[in-house]
Amino acid sequence: MQKLMPRAHLFAVIMAILAALGVFGGRASAADRMTVTVTGKGPDVVLIPGLASSAAVWDATVKQLSTSHRVHVVQVAGFAGAPVAGNAEGPVVEPLVEAVDAYIKANHLKSPAVIGHSMGGFTGLLLAERHPEDVGRLMIVDSLPFFSLLFSPTATPDSVKPQAAAMRDATIAMSAEAFASQQAMAAPRYAKSPEGQALMLAWSKASSQSVVGRAMYDLLTTDARPGLGGVKAPTTLLYPFDPAAGAPVAMIEKIYADAYAGLPGVSLKRVDDSRHFIMLDQPKAFAEAVETFLR
């Protein structure tokens, strides 16, 4: 008679098989959450796009840097037509942070410069807080350490959860036509130029509403301010100002200065006549800021 496998050994084998099948989830691999395109040779720079954005938002930056740097451009799964892959359910932002960390370590990048726009800037900030060895220097392009400050200066992650959940659920549930209409109405608030608005709209319409909604919830309910004091990487924040938007410049400056007050030595740089997509609205000023940042 064949000898039965000891129960403890059998349990260990079953657990190993289940883990291999991904039943337990756990830390996502970089490929589950994002893809990366690498161009050029030299010091490493990692570029992370924002919510519902394409890696193509960095095309001009890649062209600028790839003659002197090795540029790693992230495309987040589920955004701008990219397959949803590991972002099919659950949180989006924190797994993305861990995926970028895994990519940097797996590819032996030595303290690369990290540049992130919007959600990408928030991702870079969390990376610098939680994995300081990953980030040699950080540029945040129009992002906040706690997005719900835009609703109220006294907001907390707990206080905004009901509103954030309602926004997430509405984004996921609306029809594709309603989602496209919503994005079209929002486009002028995010980019000044018709060309920039058209790009942003195309990327948004091609994005998974589920991934967008869940990522938005993550951003609204995650407060990175408590970890700002531990960021070791020299950090530059680029933020836009457009007088046509109606808010006085002093008010805009105060929003960003107050939000990042806990980040030692942060350099705040305003880019005028621009909205959220600074690299599309003011490409020359943006390129100059990147060049200065990398010196």
C-alpha positions in Angstrom: 0.0 0.0 0.0 1.3 3.5 -0.9 2.4 5.4 2.2 0.2 8.4 2.9 1.9 11.8 3.0 2.3 13.2 6.5 -0.5 15.7 7.3 1.9 18.6 8.0 3.8 17.9 4.7 0.5 17.7 2.8 -0.7 21.0 4.2 2.6 22.7 3.3 2.3 21.4 -0.3 -1.3 22.6 -0.6 -0.4 26.0 0.7 2.5 26.3 -1.7 0.3 25.4 -4.7 -2.4 27.9 -3.6 0.3 30.6 -3.2 1.6 29.8 -6.7 -1.8 30.2 -8.1 -2.1 33.6 -6.5 -5.0 32.7 -4.2 -3.6 34.7 -1.4 -2.9 37.8 -3.4 -0.1 39.5 -1.5 2.5 41.8 -2.9 1.8 42.4 -6.6 4.6 42.0 -9.1 5.5 45.1 -11.1 4.0 43.5 -14.3 0.6 43.1 -12.6 0.3 46.8 -11.9 2.2 48.5 -14.6 4.4 48.2 -17.6 7.7 50.1 -18.1 9.3 51.3 -21.3 13.1 52.1 -21.1 14.9 54.5 -23.4 18.4 55.9 -23.4 21.5 55.4 -21.4 22.9 57.2 -18.3 21.6 58.0 -14.8 18.2 56.6 -14.2 15.0 58.6 -14.2 11.6 57.1 -13.5 8.5 58.9 -14.9 5.1 58.1 -13.4 1.9 59.5 -15.1 -1.3 60.6 -13.3 -4.8 59.4 -12.9 -6.3 58.1 -16.1 -3.2 59.2 -18.0 -1.0 57.6 -20.6 2.7 57.2 -20.5 2.6 59.4 -23.6 2.2 62.4 -21.3 6.0 62.1 -20.9 6.9 61.9 -24.6 8.6 65.3 -24.8 10.4 64.6 -21.5 11.7 61.3 -22.8 12.9 63.0 -26.0 14.6 65.6 -23.8 16.3 63.2 -21.4 17.1 60.0 -23.3 20.3 61.4 -24.9 21.8 61.7 -21.4 19.7 59.5 -19.1 18.2 56.1 -19.0 14.4 56.9 -18.8 11.9 54.4 -17.3 8.4 55.4 -18.2 5.6 53.8 -16.2 2.2 52.9 -17.7 -0.4 52.1 -15.0 -2.5 49.1 -15.7 -6.1 50.1 -16.6 -5.3 53.7 -17.6 -5.4 55.0 -21.2 -6.3 51.7 -22.8 -3.6 49.6 -21.0 -4.9 46.2 -19.9 -6.4 46.2 -16.4 -4.3 43.2 -15.3 -3.5 43.3 -11.6 -5.7 46.4 -11.1 -8.9 44.4 -11.7 -10.0 44.8 -8.1 -9.0 46.3 -4.8 -6.7 49.2 -4.0 -4.7 50.8 -6.8 -2.3 53.4 -5.4 -0.5 51.6 -2.6 0.0 48.4 -4.7 1.5 50.7 -7.4 3.9 52.1 -4.9 5.1 48.6 -4.1 5.3 47.7 -7.8 7.5 50.7 -8.5 9.7 49.7 -5.5 9.9 46.1 -6.8 10.8 47.3 -10.3 13.6 49.6 -8.9 15.0 46.8 -6.8 14.7 44.1 -9.5 16.5 46.2 -12.0 19.1 47.4 -9.6 18.4 51.1 -10.1 20.6 53.1 -7.8 18.7 56.0 -6.2 17.0 57.1 -9.4 15.4 60.5 -9.9 11.6 60.1 -9.8 9.3 62.5 -11.5 5.5 62.0 -11.0 2.5 63.9 -12.2 -0.7 64.1 -10.0 -1.3 60.6 -8.8 2.2 59.8 -10.1 3.6 62.5 -7.9 1.7 61.1 -4.9 3.0 57.7 -5.8 6.5 59.1 -5.8 6.0 60.8 -2.5 4.8 57.5 -0.8 7.7 55.7 -2.4 10.1 58.3 -0.9 8.5 57.9 2.5 8.3 54.1 2.6 11.3 53.1 0.5 13.8 56.0 0.9 16.6 54.0 -0.6 14.6 54.0 -3.9 14.6 57.7 -4.5 17.6 59.9 -5.1 15.6 63.0 -5.8 11.9 63.6 -6.3 9.9 66.0 -8.5 6.2 66.2 -7.8 4.2 67.8 -10.6 1.0 69.3 -9.2 0.0 66.9 -6.5 -0.9 67.2 -2.9 0.1 64.9 0.1 -3.6 64.7 0.9 -6.0 65.4 -2.0 -9.0 65.9 0.2 -7.6 69.2 1.4 -9.2 70.5 -1.8 -12.6 69.8 -0.1 -11.7 71.1 3.3 -8.6 72.1 5.2 -9.9 70.1 8.2 -10.5 66.9 6.2 -9.3 63.6 7.5 -9.2 60.2 5.8 -12.1 59.0 8.0 -14.2 62.1 7.5 -14.0 61.9 3.7 -14.6 58.2 3.3 -18.3 58.4 2.7 -17.9 61.1 0.0 -14.9 59.3 -1.5 -16.9 56.0 -1.6 -19.8 57.7 -3.3 -17.6 59.3 -5.9 -15.9 55.9 -6.5 -19.1 54.0 -6.9 -20.7 56.7 -9.2 -17.6 56.6 -11.4 -17.8 52.8 -11.7 -21.5 52.7 -12.2 -22.0 55.4 -14.8 -22.4 54.6 -18.5 -19.4 55.0 -20.8 -21.2 57.9 -22.5 -21.8 59.7 -19.2 -18.2 59.1 -18.1 -17.0 60.5 -21.4 -19.3 63.5 -21.1 -18.0 64.1 -17.5 -14.4 64.0 -18.6 -15.1 66.4 -21.5 -16.6 68.9 -19.1 -13.6 68.6 -16.8 -10.9 68.8 -19.5 -10.7 72.7 -19.6 -10.0 72.7 -15.9 -7.0 70.5 -16.4 -5.4 71.8 -19.5 -5.5 75.2 -21.2 -4.6 74.2 -24.8 -7.2 72.5 -27.0 -4.5 70.0 -27.9 -3.8 69.2 -24.3 -7.5 68.9 -23.6 -8.0 66.5 -26.5 -5.1 64.2 -25.3 -6.4 64.2 -21.7 -9.9 63.4 -22.9 -8.7 60.5 -25.1 -6.7 59.0 -22.3 -9.6 59.3 -19.8 -12.1 57.7 -22.2 -9.8 54.8 -22.8 -9.3 54.2 -19.1 -11.1 51.6 -17.0 -13.8 53.4 -15.0 -13.3 50.8 -12.2 -9.6 51.4 -12.0 -10.1 55.2 -12.1 -12.8 55.1 -9.4 -10.8 53.0 -7.1 -7.6 55.0 -7.6 -9.6 58.2 -6.9 -10.9 56.7 -3.7 -7.3 55.8 -2.7 -6.1 59.3 -3.3 -8.9 60.9 -1.4 -8.5 58.7 1.7 -4.7 58.5 2.0 -2.9 61.2 3.9 0.8 61.2 3.3 1.5 64.3 5.5 2.5 62.3 8.6 5.4 60.8 6.7 6.7 64.0 5.2 9.3 64.6 7.8 11.0 61.3 7.0 11.6 62.1 3.3 15.3 62.2 2.7 15.3 62.8 -1.1 15.7 66.5 -2.2 12.2 67.3 -3.5 10.9 69.8 -6.0 7.2 70.6 -6.3 6.0 72.2 -9.6 2.5 73.7 -9.3 0.5 75.7 -11.9 -1.1 79.1 -11.8 -3.6 80.5 -14.3 -5.2 83.9 -13.5 -8.1 83.0 -15.8 -9.1 80.3 -13.3 -10.2 83.0 -10.9 -8.2 82.2 -7.7 -5.7 84.8 -6.5 -2.1 83.7 -6.7 -1.6 84.2 -2.9 -4.3 81.7 -2.2 -2.8 79.1 -4.6 0.7 79.6 -3.1 -0.7 79.1 0.4 -2.5 75.9 -0.5 0.8 74.2 -1.7 3.0 75.8 1.0 0.7 74.7 3.8 0.3 71.2 2.4 4.0 70.6 2.1 5.0 72.5 5.3 6.2 69.2 6.9 8.6 68.3 4.1 12.1 69.5 5.0 13.8 71.7 2.3 11.1 71.2 -0.4 11.5 73.6 -3.3 8.2 75.0 -4.5 8.2 76.3 -8.1 5.2 78.0 -9.7 4.6 77.7 -13.4 2.4 80.5 -14.7 -0.3 80.4 -17.4 -0.7 76.7 -16.8 -3.3 74.3 -15.5 -2.9 70.8 -14.1 -1.0 69.3 -17.1 1.9 71.7 -16.9 4.0 69.6 -19.3 1.3 70.1 -22.0 0.4 73.8 -21.3 4.0 75.1 -20.8 6.3 72.6 -22.4 9.3 74.9 -22.5 9.0 76.0 -18.8 8.5 72.4 -17.8 11.6 71.2 -19.7 13.7 73.9 -18.1 12.4 72.9 -14.7 13.3 69.3 -15.3 16.7 70.2 -16.5 17.3 72.3 -13.4 16.0 69.5 -11.1 18.4 66.9 -12.6 21.5 69.1 -12.4 
